């Protein structure tokens, strides 16, 4: 958004964008925590996650496409971690069954909302 407003040069420096991550809207995370706290569950391990993975390159391209500025993506070797897992994504089926929770916010809609806020 800052690039599109002309406040920064049209280049983004990144690390490895060929990894996949499970990304959740914080409102969904808080909702899951609240449901767990309000339940009769006294212990257990629950994955609070979207259950959906997305490649970071696709995520960045989606964000860039929200604006109308041509933006260059530049890989910065210093931002690449040798220990990065190629895929990090969770299974939320236990959480869904325990407290009837489901993510309510699509990642794309969340990104559009954030972008719009910072585009003003």
ABEGO torsion letter per residue (X at the ends): XAAAAGABBBBBBBBBAABBBBBBBAAAAAAAAAAAAABABABEBBBBBAGBBBBAAAAAAAAAAABABBBBBBBBAAABBAABBABBBBBAAAAAAAAGBBBABBAAAAAAAAAAAAAX
